[in-house]
């Protein structure tokens, strides 16, 4: 992939990136009037839905992917996992679609090393 550089996303590393989530029917869970900020999460720490853990593994800063995540690897069993839509209305909308496949567009901005134990 062009434009990628740096260390790859891996377990225990903090990963920072943008996520755009929609249903396969095109229902978007990102309201247009709310700024979209990057999401920071540590792979392997249960902070992300399992499908995103798998998709993010090995991605480098600047890389982009589009992934179709089935309900079994999405929010069906991890309703509070990240990324979460920014407003109550869009969170409720996501809950209504949690048993459907979801389409994610992902861009990794930064990958940080895990903190060293002192």
C-alpha positions in Angstrom: 0.0 0.0 0.0 1.3 3.4 -0.8 1.7 6.0 1.9 2.3 3.5 4.7 5.2 3.7 7.0 6.2 2.9 10.6 5.4 0.0 12.9 2.4 -2.2 12.3 -0.6 -2.5 14.6 -0.1 -5.5 16.9 -1.3 -6.8 20.3 -0.6 -4.4 23.2 0.2 -1.5 20.9 -1.9 1.6 21.1 -3.5 2.3 17.7 -5.1 5.6 16.7 -7.3 5.9 13.6 -10.6 6.8 12.0 -13.6 4.5 11.7 -16.7 5.0 9.6 -19.4 2.5 10.3 -22.5 1.8 8.3 -24.9 -1.1 7.7 -24.7 -3.0 4.5 -28.0 -1.3 3.5 -26.3 2.0 3.8 -27.5 3.2 7.2 -24.8 5.4 8.6 -24.0 5.6 12.3 -21.9 8.7 11.9 -24.0 11.9 12.2 -23.0 14.7 9.8 -23.3 17.4 12.4 -20.9 15.8 15.0 -17.2 16.0 14.3 -15.5 12.7 13.8 -12.4 12.3 15.9 -9.9 9.5 15.9 -10.4 6.5 18.1 -7.5 5.2 20.2 -7.5 1.6 21.4 -5.1 -1.1 22.4 -5.2 -4.3 20.3 -5.7 -7.5 22.4 -7.2 -5.6 25.3 -10.8 -6.2 24.5 -11.4 -2.5 23.7 -12.5 -3.2 20.1 -15.0 -5.5 18.6 -13.3 -8.8 17.6 -13.8 -8.2 13.9 -11.8 -4.9 14.1 -9.1 -6.5 16.1 -8.6 -8.9 13.2 -8.8 -6.2 10.5 -6.4 -3.8 12.3 -3.7 -6.4 13.0 -0.7 -5.6 10.7 -2.0 -2.3 9.5 0.6 0.5 9.4 0.1 4.3 9.8 -1.5 5.7 6.6 -3.0 2.4 5.5 -6.8 2.1 4.8 -9.1 -0.9 4.6 -12.8 -1.5 4.1 -14.1 -4.5 6.0 -17.4 -6.3 6.3 -17.7 -7.5 9.9 -20.3 -10.3 10.6 -22.5 -10.0 13.7 -20.6 -12.8 15.4 -17.4 -10.7 15.2 -19.2 -7.3 15.8 -21.5 -5.8 18.3 -23.9 -8.8 18.8 -21.8 -10.1 21.8 -19.8 -6.9 22.5 -22.4 -4.1 22.6 -20.2 -1.7 24.5 -16.9 -2.3 22.6 -15.3 0.4 20.5 -15.7 2.2 18.3 -19.0 3.7 19.5 -21.0 6.3 17.6 -20.8 9.8 19.2 -24.4 10.5 20.0 -27.2 8.7 21.9 -29.4 8.6 18.8 -26.7 6.9 16.6 -25.7 4.6 19.5 -29.3 3.4 19.7 -29.4 3.1 15.9 -26.4 0.8 16.1 -28.0 -1.3 18.8 -31.0 -1.8 16.4 -28.5 -3.1 13.8 -26.1 -5.0 16.0 -27.3 -8.4 14.7 -26.5 -7.4 11.1 -23.2 -7.4 9.2 -21.5 -3.9 9.4 -19.3 -2.2 6.9 -16.2 -0.4 8.4 -13.9 2.0 6.6 -10.7 2.2 8.6 -7.6 4.5 8.4 -4.7 4.0 10.8 -3.1 7.3 11.8 -0.6 6.2 14.4 0.7 3.1 16.2 2.5 3.5 19.5 4.6 1.0 21.4 3.2 -0.4 24.6 4.3 1.4 27.8 7.3 -0.2 29.4 6.9 -1.6 32.9 8.9 0.2 35.5 
